[in-house]
Every structure is written in structure tokens, then in C-alpha cells.
Amino acid sequence: MDRAENAVAFKHSGFNCAQAVLLAFEDSVELTKDQLIGLGACFGAGMGTFDATCGALCGAQMLQGLLKPKPGGAKKMHDRFAMLCGSVDCGELKGRKGGKVLCSCDDCVRHAVRLLEADD
């Protein structure tokens, strides 16, 4: 199973989108599983259940800061995520704002993981 699908499996195991992305990279960071779960705990349902920034993107950007920090990297990932998913706003992505689902949570998690893997 590739890392993106592993993240989706974490999502289906009860973790939020941020935690799912973080846990998929457990082998790449010097943090424990419990630390990663705690780090992502407040980023579910759009940054703390406010239907704001997608948790999958938040998780990927946290990892980006740990694994691939560079000037402009976060904006680049943000813009690519928006292009792939149609928005970075959880409420818009899930259709709670606007009435139309733009991207499923599973696909947001996949895109976030793949963007981090491809980050150049």
C-alpha cells in the first residue's frame, strides 16, 4: 500500500484528516505515533471544526516544515492543493458552504500526501 492509501486507511480508522496525513509519515519523522496524533488533534473538520483550512493540507504543511522547509514552500503547496481540490476550505470542499462537494476527504488526504511526496 502506498503512503497516500495508508493515510486514507488511517482516516477510515477514526483519525481526522490532519492526523491521517501525519501518521502516514511516521517513519520519516522523529515523533512518536502518540505525538503525531496529538499534533493533529485540533485540525479536524477544517482547523478545529470551524470549516476553515483543510486538515489534510494543515498536516502536510506541518510535515513540510519538518521535512522540507524552504521559503515559499507552504504557499506553493497551498496553491497546488487548491488547484487539485477546488479549494483549501474544508466547508467548501465538503459542500457545507455552497452546497456542492468539491473534493472528498479521502481525495484531500491523498492529494496532501502526494503533494508532500512530490515537493520540489
Residue pairs with C-beta under 8 A, 6 or more apart in sequence:
1 9
3 24
3 25
3 113
3 117
4 24
4 109
4 110
4 113
4 114
4 117
5 110
6 24
7 20
7 21
7 23
7 24
7 109
7 110
7 112
7 113
8 20
8 106
8 109
8 110
10 19
10 20
10 23
10 24
11 17
11 20
11 105
11 106
11 109
15 23
15 37
15 40
16 40
16 41
16 43
16 44
16 45
16 55
17 43
17 44
17 54
17 55
17 56
17 59
17 105
17 108
17 109
17 112
18 39
18 40
18 43
18 44
18 55
18 56
18 58
18 59
18 62
19 36
19 37
19 40
19 41
19 43
19 44
19 55
19 59
20 40
20 56
20 59
20 109
21 40
21 55
21 56
21 59
21 60
21 63
21 109
21 112
21 113
21 116
22 36
22 37
22 39
22 40
22 59
22 62
22 63
23 33
23 36
23 37
23 40
24 113
25 63
25 67
25 113
25 116
26 33
26 36
28 63
28 67
29 36
29 63
29 66
29 67
31 39
39 62
40 55
40 58
40 59
40 62
42 48
43 55
43 58
43 59
44 55
45 51
45 55
45 90
46 52
46 53
46 54
46 55
46 89
46 90
46 91
47 53
47 55
47 58
47 90
51 89
51 90
51 91
51 94
51 96
51 97
52 89
52 90
52 91
53 88
53 89
53 90
54 81
54 85
54 87
54 88
54 89
54 90
54 93
54 108
54 112
55 90
56 105
56 108
56 109
56 111
56 112
56 113
57 77
57 78
57 81
57 88
57 108
57 112
59 112
60 77
60 81
60 112
60 113
60 115
60 116
61 74
61 77
61 78
63 116
64 73
64 74
64 77
64 116
64 119
65 74
67 116
68 116
68 119
73 119
76 119
77 115
77 116
77 119
78 88
80 115
81 88
81 108
81 111
81 112
81 115
82 88
84 103
84 111
84 115
85 93
85 102
85 103
85 107
85 108
85 111
86 92
86 93
86 102
86 103
87 93
87 102
87 103
89 97
91 97
92 98
92 102
93 101
93 102
93 103
93 105
93 108
94 101
94 105
95 101
95 102
103 111
